[in-house]
Amino acid sequence: MRSGAFCFRNYKIMFKIHKKQFDTGDGKIIEIETGKLARQAHGSCVVKVGKTMILASVVSNYDAKEGVDFLPLSVDYQEKFAAVGRIPGSFLRREARLSDYEILISRLVDRCLRPLFPEDYHADTQVMLTLISSDENILPDSYVGLAASAALMLTDIPFLGPISEVRVGRIDGKFIVNPTREELALSDIDMLVGGTANDLNMVEGELKELSEEEFLEALKFGHEAVKLQCAAQMELLAEMGGRKPVREYNHEDNDAELRERVIAETSAEIRKVAESGAPKNERTAAFKAIISEYCKQFAGHEQESRMVRLAKKYFHEAEYNQMREMILDSGRRLDGRSTTQVRPIYTEVDYLPAAHGSAVFTRGETQSLTTVTLGGKMDEQLLDAPMLHGHSRLMLHYNFPGFSTGEVRPNRGPGRREIGHGNLALRGLKAMLPIDVPYVIRIVSDILESNGSSSMATVCAGSMALMDSGIPMQKPVGGIAMGLITDESGRYTVLTDILGDEDHLGDMDFKVVGTTEGITACQMDIKINGLKWEMVAQALKQAKEGRLHILGEMAKTITAGKPELKPHTPRVEMIVIDKEFIGAVIGPGGKIIQDIQARTGTTISIEERDGKGYVEILSNDGDSMAAAVAIVNGIVAIPEVGGTYTGKVKTITEFGAFVEFMPGKDGLLHISEISYDRVSTMEGVFTEGQEVTVQLVEVDQRSGKFRLSMKSLTPKPEGYVERERAPRPEGGRGGRDGGRGGRDGGRDNRNRR
């Protein structure tokens, strides 16, 4: 009591807590609290919704590292297993590297925050978001953008926020903000929308063939919710006395005179190369030659390295200006296309004879070689994250090797970009997969050439490879990336099928995935303020036109899933059995199921769902499949008295033989049931493994043991009189345990003539 009283009295002395609660308009209450946790961070807060709590902390160095001319921003979202009452399943039993799921959420926040830092701010900045408590029905990724922004707004870091992110869903035609997990299962939209009170700058989601008009309506609905959450952050700051003064910083070395000279003296040559329509490699080499020649004048200068570094920086600015002016003035692009023109397309399927499905998709200088591999339940991906655990039957892996852009780069596994691009393509394709696909599907896109829109090439190649594998896609899926060029006067141009340079030097990267009927996935990143809805509407219109053109080109090669699987593709059979037979199929310690796999060369898995057992059999050989199916069906079949079966002799005793007359079912063939002629000894009558034909003559009602007969299958000799069996002595053997024996077991109760 004394300790508790001490803590209570000093509570207000230790903490200066500020809270802001607000209603999102649909009864959901969001609370932002600051001042209690992580007080040594430059800014921190906890966002709470129900039992879900997200801790956000921000730290930024006061000085930039020498030579850094960009913002080294890192955003890390991590879920604590304790938040959901689970212990990690890894060997070390602790949180390890971020999962793909956590990386994807980190990217969503990063993409929304990054455009809102000043271009001349280059200090290392870290935003950490931690799920410390969870409500299983509340999706935390709907609130991490709000938490990150609130923590940044509490600092003196030059951040041009606030921002927020919300999830938009739609049930029965009605839009909802931040749907729960249960609501999302009923929604035909799953889209995260982020931005400031004035503009959207990040969109990502999957949709069920939404029209362009419905998509735009969803964006506008989401932006209204973003405005509400931005206003709540400003109200919290006002209650705390206003925002802190922004820190002073000077992270750039500039030379105004040199800048003016470089831009003036190189712009004409840059424009000439830009208008040449040369391929990417030639254009890049020409630009390098211009700046290399220009920098020769600094040889021997006392500040040579500084002058060269600054000259390259200003040359890049001149490139940026000239490319944009060329497009706005003439509508001509770096490769000579018009603003609405799609690059030439080449498509091919079944390129790899050993793959289950494959496709090559080439659009201009971007190329994807995509494969599809079909597997069984044993190939499922194990998911072990606090909010995302279980198994996945659909995977898409995107690889971006250095040679695809003519660079030397170590191959050290997928980075955040590869994970993000692969996820976007996966979201676009999965909506068109049939619901009852019996296979685990792995799609792998290897980017062999890249000059923009490689993730959209992955979508196209993935759709074609799936159809080549024999998967009956509901509709083919295509994707296209849109760009935007603006200037201060209000002029703008929307670009269809952007190049890498147009992405880098432009104001928008808007990827749209869909079918001929509507949009199935999207990803949009905006780098400017002042995005107008008419710009988005035009981008959607051009994206639809471009997507339909691409789907038309794909249709020249393949339009639907091939009617037959390839000969080397494994076949899958699913047998549904009653729950009580699961143990019989598996056997003690897995003995029976392992034996079936060894005998037939198949792969078998079994799981219980909804009170039934689902036995999946995977095989590359038809005969092996038939054998495995027959064995499983035999195990779960109910033997019929009077039925005739061909079985194998398993064990020979002095009073008869035990015969496996059905898979996993043994019965006693008593010595007296072998023949109408008296058999006095079992010696030499059978050999173990010998096939015999028997009839099931009785099932013991108490023990469930089976009694077999051979003589009942042969004509009874004329005048034959059946002798009565001697009664079984009390305490006699009565057969073997485990359901093998019949009613009679010991020597003392044999039929004797």
VENVEN-V643008 format. One record per residue. N is the residue number from 0. RES is the residue in three letters. NEAR is the number of other ideal C-beta (glycine too) atoms within 8 Angstrom. Layout:
BEGIN
N&RES&NEAR ; N&RES&NEAR
END
This chain:
BEGIN
0&MET&4 ; 1&ARG&5 ; 2&SER&6 ; 3&GLY&7 ; 4&ALA&8 ; 5&PHE&8 ; 6&CYS&8 ; 7&PHE&7 ; 8&ARG&6 ; 9&ASN&8 ; 10&TYR&8 ; 11&LYS&5 ; 12&ILE&4 ; 13&MET&5 ; 14&PHE&7 ; 15&LYS&4 ; 16&ILE&8 ; 17&HIS&10 ; 18&LYS&8 ; 19&LYS&11 ; 20&GLN&8 ; 21&PHE&10 ; 22&ASP&8 ; 23&THR&13 ; 24&GLY&6 ; 25&ASP&6 ; 26&GLY&5 ; 27&LYS&9 ; 28&ILE&9 ; 29&ILE&15 ; 30&GLU&10 ; 31&ILE&17 ; 32&GLU&11 ; 33&THR&15 ; 34&GLY&8 ; 35&LYS&8 ; 36&LEU&6 ; 37&ALA&7 ; 38&ARG&7 ; 39&GLN&3 ; 40&ALA&10 ; 41&HIS&8 ; 42&GLY&13 ; 43&SER&14 ; 44&CYS&13 ; 45&VAL&15 ; 46&VAL&14 ; 47&LYS&11 ; 48&VAL&11 ; 49&GLY&7 ; 50&LYS&7 ; 51&THR&13 ; 52&MET&12 ; 53&ILE&15 ; 54&LEU&13 ; 55&ALA&17 ; 56&SER&11 ; 57&VAL&18 ; 58&VAL&8 ; 59&SER&11 ; 60&ASN&8 ; 61&TYR&6 ; 62&ASP&7 ; 63&ALA&11 ; 64&LYS&8 ; 65&GLU&4 ; 66&GLY&5 ; 67&VAL&9 ; 68&ASP&6 ; 69&PHE&5 ; 70&LEU&8 ; 71&PRO&10 ; 72&LEU&11 ; 73&SER&9 ; 74&VAL&13 ; 75&ASP&11 ; 76&TYR&14 ; 77&GLN&11 ; 78&GLU&14 ; 79&LYS&10 ; 80&PHE&10 ; 81&ALA&7 ; 82&ALA&12 ; 83&VAL&10 ; 84&GLY&4 ; 85&ARG&8 ; 86&ILE&5 ; 87&PRO&11 ; 88&GLY&5 ; 89&SER&8 ; 90&PHE&3 ; 91&LEU&6 ; 92&ARG&6 ; 93&ARG&6 ; 94&GLU&6 ; 95&ALA&6 ; 96&ARG&3 ; 97&LEU&8 ; 98&SER&10 ; 99&ASP&7 ; 100&TYR&10 ; 101&GLU&13 ; 102&ILE&12 ; 103&LEU&11 ; 104&ILE&13 ; 105&SER&14 ; 106&ARG&12 ; 107&LEU&16 ; 108&VAL&16 ; 109&ASP&11 ; 110&ARG&11 ; 111&CYS&15 ; 112&LEU&17 ; 113&ARG&9 ; 114&PRO&10 ; 115&LEU&11 ; 116&PHE&13 ; 117&PRO&6 ; 118&GLU&4 ; 119&ASP&6 ; 120&TYR&11 ; 121&HIS&12 ; 122&ALA&12 ; 123&ASP&9 ; 124&THR&14 ; 125&GLN&11 ; 126&VAL&16 ; 127&MET&9 ; 128&LEU&17 ; 129&THR&11 ; 130&LEU&16 ; 131&ILE&10 ; 132&SER&8 ; 133&SER&14 ; 134&ASP&9 ; 135&GLU&6 ; 136&ASN&7 ; 137&ILE&13 ; 138&LEU&11 ; 139&PRO&13 ; 140&ASP&10 ; 141&SER&11 ; 142&TYR&13 ; 143&VAL&16 ; 144&GLY&15 ; 145&LEU&14 ; 146&ALA&16 ; 147&ALA&15 ; 148&SER&15 ; 149&ALA&16 ; 150&ALA&17 ; 151&LEU&15 ; 152&MET&13 ; 153&LEU&12 ; 154&THR&12 ; 155&ASP&7 ; 156&ILE&12 ; 157&PRO&9 ; 158&PHE&10 ; 159&LEU&7 ; 160&GLY&12 ; 161&PRO&13 ; 162&ILE&15 ; 163&SER&14 ; 164&GLU&16 ; 165&VAL&15 ; 166&ARG&15 ; 167&VAL&17 ; 168&GLY&14 ; 169&ARG&12 ; 170&ILE&11 ; 171&ASP&4 ; 172&GLY&4 ; 173&LYS&6 ; 174&PHE&10 ; 175&ILE&12 ; 176&VAL&15 ; 177&ASN&12 ; 178&PRO&11 ; 179&THR&9 ; 180&ARG&9 ; 181&GLU&7 ; 182&GLU&11 ; 183&LEU&12 ; 184&ALA&6 ; 185&LEU&6 ; 186&SER&12 ; 187&ASP&7 ; 188&ILE&13 ; 189&ASP&9 ; 190&MET&15 ; 191&LEU&15 ; 192&VAL&17 ; 193&GLY&16 ; 194&GLY&14 ; 195&THR&13 ; 196&ALA&7 ; 197&ASN&6 ; 198&ASP&9 ; 199&LEU&14 ; 200&ASN&15 ; 201&MET&15 ; 202&VAL&12 ; 203&GLU&10 ; 204&GLY&12 ; 205&GLU&10 ; 206&LEU&16 ; 207&LYS&8 ; 208&GLU&11 ; 209&LEU&12 ; 210&SER&8 ; 211&GLU&12 ; 212&GLU&6 ; 213&GLU&8 ; 214&PHE&13 ; 215&LEU&12 ; 216&GLU&9 ; 217&ALA&15 ; 218&LEU&13 ; 219&LYS&9 ; 220&PHE&11 ; 221&GLY&14 ; 222&HIS&11 ; 223&GLU&8 ; 224&ALA&16 ; 225&VAL&18 ; 226&LYS&9 ; 227&LEU&11 ; 228&GLN&15 ; 229&CYS&15 ; 230&ALA&9 ; 231&ALA&12 ; 232&GLN&17 ; 233&MET&9 ; 234&GLU&10 ; 235&LEU&13 ; 236&LEU&11 ; 237&ALA&8 ; 238&GLU&8 ; 239&MET&7 ; 240&GLY&4 ; 241&GLY&6 ; 242&ARG&5 ; 243&LYS&7 ; 244&PRO&5 ; 245&VAL&7 ; 246&ARG&8 ; 247&GLU&4 ; 248&TYR&10 ; 249&ASN&4 ; 250&HIS&10 ; 251&GLU&7 ; 252&ASP&5 ; 253&ASN&6 ; 254&ASP&8 ; 255&ALA&6 ; 256&GLU&6 ; 257&LEU&11 ; 258&ARG&12 ; 259&GLU&8 ; 260&ARG&8 ; 261&VAL&13 ; 262&ILE&12 ; 263&ALA&7 ; 264&GLU&7 ; 265&THR&13 ; 266&SER&11 ; 267&ALA&6 ; 268&GLU&8 ; 269&ILE&14 ; 270&ARG&11 ; 271&LYS&8 ; 272&VAL&12 ; 273&ALA&12 ; 274&GLU&8 ; 275&SER&8 ; 276&GLY&6 ; 277&ALA&7 ; 278&PRO&7 ; 279&LYS&11 ; 280&ASN&7 ; 281&GLU&8 ; 282&ARG&14 ; 283&THR&8 ; 284&ALA&8 ; 285&ALA&11 ; 286&PHE&11 ; 287&LYS&8 ; 288&ALA&8 ; 289&ILE&13 ; 290&ILE&12 ; 291&SER&8 ; 292&GLU&7 ; 293&TYR&12 ; 294&CYS&11 ; 295&LYS&7 ; 296&GLN&5 ; 297&PHE&10 ; 298&ALA&6 ; 299&GLY&4 ; 300&HIS&7 ; 301&GLU&3 ; 302&GLN&6 ; 303&GLU&10 ; 304&SER&6 ; 305&ARG&8 ; 306&MET&13 ; 307&VAL&10 ; 308&ARG&9 ; 309&LEU&13 ; 310&ALA&14 ; 311&LYS&10 ; 312&LYS&9 ; 313&TYR&12 ; 314&PHE&14 ; 315&HIS&8 ; 316&GLU&10 ; 317&ALA&13 ; 318&GLU&12 ; 319&TYR&9 ; 320&ASN&10 ; 321&GLN&12 ; 322&MET&13 ; 323&ARG&12 ; 324&GLU&10 ; 325&MET&13 ; 326&ILE&14 ; 327&LEU&10 ; 328&ASP&6 ; 329&SER&5 ; 330&GLY&8 ; 331&ARG&8 ; 332&ARG&13 ; 333&LEU&10 ; 334&ASP&10 ; 335&GLY&6 ; 336&ARG&7 ; 337&SER&7 ; 338&THR&11 ; 339&THR&7 ; 340&GLN&8 ; 341&VAL&10 ; 342&ARG&11 ; 343&PRO&5 ; 344&ILE&11 ; 345&TYR&7 ; 346&THR&15 ; 347&GLU&8 ; 348&VAL&14 ; 349&ASP&8 ; 350&TYR&8 ; 351&LEU&8 ; 352&PRO&4 ; 353&ALA&4 ; 354&ALA&9 ; 355&HIS&11 ; 356&GLY&18 ; 357&SER&14 ; 358&ALA&16 ; 359&VAL&14 ; 360&PHE&15 ; 361&THR&12 ; 362&ARG&15 ; 363&GLY&11 ; 364&GLU&9 ; 365&THR&15 ; 366&GLN&14 ; 367&SER&16 ; 368&LEU&13 ; 369&THR&17 ; 370&THR&12 ; 371&VAL&17 ; 372&THR&10 ; 373&LEU&13 ; 374&GLY&11 ; 375&GLY&12 ; 376&LYS&9 ; 377&MET&8 ; 378&ASP&7 ; 379&GLU&9 ; 380&GLN&7 ; 381&LEU&5 ; 382&LEU&11 ; 383&ASP&8 ; 384&ALA&10 ; 385&PRO&12 ; 386&MET&11 ; 387&LEU&8 ; 388&HIS&9 ; 389&GLY&5 ; 390&HIS&7 ; 391&SER&8 ; 392&ARG&9 ; 393&LEU&10 ; 394&MET&10 ; 395&LEU&15 ; 396&HIS&10 ; 397&TYR&15 ; 398&ASN&10 ; 399&PHE&10 ; 400&PRO&9 ; 401&GLY&9 ; 402&PHE&7 ; 403&SER&12 ; 404&THR&8 ; 405&GLY&5 ; 406&GLU&6 ; 407&VAL&3 ; 408&ARG&6 ; 409&PRO&4 ; 410&ASN&6 ; 411&ARG&3 ; 412&GLY&4 ; 413&PRO&8 ; 414&GLY&6 ; 415&ARG&8 ; 416&ARG&7 ; 417&GLU&11 ; 418&ILE&14 ; 419&GLY&11 ; 420&HIS&13 ; 421&GLY&15 ; 422&ASN&11 ; 423&LEU&14 ; 424&ALA&18 ; 425&LEU&12 ; 426&ARG&13 ; 427&GLY&15 ; 428&LEU&17 ; 429&LYS&9 ; 430&ALA&13 ; 431&MET&12 ; 432&LEU&13 ; 433&PRO&8 ; 434&ILE&4 ; 435&ASP&4 ; 436&VAL&9 ; 437&PRO&6 ; 438&TYR&10 ; 439&VAL&12 ; 440&ILE&15 ; 441&ARG&11 ; 442&ILE&17 ; 443&VAL&10 ; 444&SER&17 ; 445&ASP&9 ; 446&ILE&16 ; 447&LEU&8 ; 448&GLU&9 ; 449&SER&12 ; 450&ASN&10 ; 451&GLY&14 ; 452&SER&13 ; 453&SER&14 ; 454&SER&15 ; 455&MET&14 ; 456&ALA&17 ; 457&THR&18 ; 458&VAL&15 ; 459&CYS&17 ; 460&ALA&15 ; 461&GLY&17 ; 462&SER&15 ; 463&MET&17 ; 464&ALA&16 ; 465&LEU&16 ; 466&MET&17 ; 467&ASP&14 ; 468&SER&15 ; 469&GLY&13 ; 470&ILE&15 ; 471&PRO&7 ; 472&MET&14 ; 473&GLN&6 ; 474&LYS&8 ; 475&PRO&15 ; 476&VAL&17 ; 477&GLY&15 ; 478&GLY&20 ; 479&ILE&15 ; 480&ALA&15 ; 481&MET&18 ; 482&GLY&14 ; 483&LEU&15 ; 484&ILE&13 ; 485&THR&9 ; 486&ASP&10 ; 487&GLU&3 ; 488&SER&4 ; 489&GLY&6 ; 490&ARG&7 ; 491&TYR&10 ; 492&THR&10 ; 493&VAL&12 ; 494&LEU&14 ; 495&THR&14 ; 496&ASP&14 ; 497&ILE&14 ; 498&LEU&12 ; 499&GLY&11 ; 500&ASP&11 ; 501&GLU&15 ; 502&ASP&12 ; 503&HIS&6 ; 504&LEU&9 ; 505&GLY&14 ; 506&ASP&9 ; 507&MET&14 ; 508&ASP&12 ; 509&PHE&15 ; 510&LYS&15 ; 511&VAL&14 ; 512&VAL&17 ; 513&GLY&15 ; 514&THR&12 ; 515&THR&5 ; 516&GLU&6 ; 517&GLY&10 ; 518&ILE&13 ; 519&THR&16 ; 520&ALA&14 ; 521&CYS&14 ; 522&GLN&11 ; 523&MET&12 ; 524&ASP&11 ; 525&ILE&14 ; 526&LYS&8 ; 527&ILE&9 ; 528&ASN&6 ; 529&GLY&7 ; 530&LEU&12 ; 531&LYS&6 ; 532&TRP&8 ; 533&GLU&6 ; 534&MET&11 ; 535&VAL&12 ; 536&ALA&10 ; 537&GLN&9 ; 538&ALA&13 ; 539&LEU&12 ; 540&LYS&9 ; 541&GLN&12 ; 542&ALA&14 ; 543&LYS&11 ; 544&GLU&10 ; 545&GLY&14 ; 546&ARG&13 ; 547&LEU&9 ; 548&HIS&9 ; 549&ILE&15 ; 550&LEU&12 ; 551&GLY&8 ; 552&GLU&9 ; 553&MET&16 ; 554&ALA&9 ; 555&LYS&6 ; 556&THR&8 ; 557&ILE&13 ; 558&THR&5 ; 559&ALA&8 ; 560&GLY&10 ; 561&LYS&10 ; 562&PRO&4 ; 563&GLU&5 ; 564&LEU&10 ; 565&LYS&9 ; 566&PRO&4 ; 567&HIS&6 ; 568&THR&11 ; 569&PRO&9 ; 570&ARG&10 ; 571&VAL&10 ; 572&GLU&10 ; 573&MET&9 ; 574&ILE&11 ; 575&VAL&7 ; 576&ILE&13 ; 577&ASP&7 ; 578&LYS&9 ; 579&GLU&6 ; 580&PHE&11 ; 581&ILE&11 ; 582&GLY&7 ; 583&ALA&11 ; 584&VAL&16 ; 585&ILE&9 ; 586&GLY&13 ; 587&PRO&5 ; 588&GLY&4 ; 589&GLY&8 ; 590&LYS&8 ; 591&ILE&14 ; 592&ILE&12 ; 593&GLN&9 ; 594&ASP&9 ; 595&ILE&13 ; 596&GLN&12 ; 597&ALA&7 ; 598&ARG&8 ; 599&THR&12 ; 600&GLY&8 ; 601&THR&12 ; 602&THR&9 ; 603&ILE&13 ; 604&SER&9 ; 605&ILE&12 ; 606&GLU&7 ; 607&GLU&9 ; 608&ARG&6 ; 609&ASP&3 ; 610&GLY&5 ; 611&LYS&10 ; 612&GLY&13 ; 613&TYR&12 ; 614&VAL&13 ; 615&GLU&13 ; 616&ILE&15 ; 617&LEU&13 ; 618&SER&15 ; 619&ASN&7 ; 620&ASP&7 ; 621&GLY&7 ; 622&ASP&6 ; 623&SER&12 ; 624&MET&14 ; 625&ALA&8 ; 626&ALA&10 ; 627&ALA&16 ; 628&VAL&11 ; 629&ALA&8 ; 630&ILE&12 ; 631&VAL&16 ; 632&ASN&9 ; 633&GLY&11 ; 634&ILE&14 ; 635&VAL&11 ; 636&ALA&7 ; 637&ILE&3 ; 638&PRO&12 ; 639&GLU&6 ; 640&VAL&8 ; 641&GLY&6 ; 642&GLY&8 ; 643&THR&7 ; 644&TYR&11 ; 645&THR&8 ; 646&GLY&12 ; 647&LYS&9 ; 648&VAL&15 ; 649&LYS&10 ; 650&THR&7 ; 651&ILE&10 ; 652&THR&8 ; 653&GLU&5 ; 654&PHE&11 ; 655&GLY&12 ; 656&ALA&13 ; 657&PHE&16 ; 658&VAL&15 ; 659&GLU&11 ; 660&PHE&14 ; 661&MET&11 ; 662&PRO&9 ; 663&GLY&10 ; 664&LYS&12 ; 665&ASP&12 ; 666&GLY&16 ; 667&LEU&19 ; 668&LEU&15 ; 669&HIS&13 ; 670&ILE&9 ; 671&SER&10 ; 672&GLU&13 ; 673&ILE&11 ; 674&SER&8 ; 675&TYR&7 ; 676&ASP&4 ; 677&ARG&6 ; 678&VAL&10 ; 679&SER&3 ; 680&THR&7 ; 681&MET&13 ; 682&GLU&4 ; 683&GLY&4 ; 684&VAL&9 ; 685&PHE&9 ; 686&THR&6 ; 687&GLU&8 ; 688&GLY&5 ; 689&GLN&8 ; 690&GLU&7 ; 691&VAL&12 ; 692&THR&9 ; 693&VAL&16 ; 694&GLN&12 ; 695&LEU&16 ; 696&VAL&10 ; 697&GLU&9 ; 698&VAL&10 ; 699&ASP&11 ; 700&GLN&4 ; 701&ARG&4 ; 702&SER&7 ; 703&GLY&8 ; 704&LYS&14 ; 705&PHE&18 ; 706&ARG&16 ; 707&LEU&15 ; 708&SER&11 ; 709&MET&14 ; 710&LYS&9 ; 711&SER&8 ; 712&LEU&9 ; 713&THR&8 ; 714&PRO&3 ; 715&LYS&6 ; 716&PRO&6 ; 717&GLU&4 ; 718&GLY&4 ; 719&TYR&7 ; 720&VAL&4 ; 721&GLU&4 ; 722&ARG&7 ; 723&GLU&4 ; 724&ARG&8 ; 725&ALA&9 ; 726&PRO&5 ; 727&ARG&9 ; 728&PRO&8 ; 729&GLU&3 ; 730&GLY&3 ; 731&GLY&10 ; 732&ARG&6 ; 733&GLY&10 ; 734&GLY&12 ; 735&ARG&9 ; 736&ASP&5 ; 737&GLY&5 ; 738&GLY&10 ; 739&ARG&13 ; 740&GLY&13 ; 741&GLY&15 ; 742&ARG&9 ; 743&ASP&15 ; 744&GLY&13 ; 745&GLY&11 ; 746&ARG&6 ; 747&ASP&8 ; 748&ASN&12 ; 749&ARG&11 ; 750&ASN&8 ; 751&ARG&6 ; 752&ARG&4
END
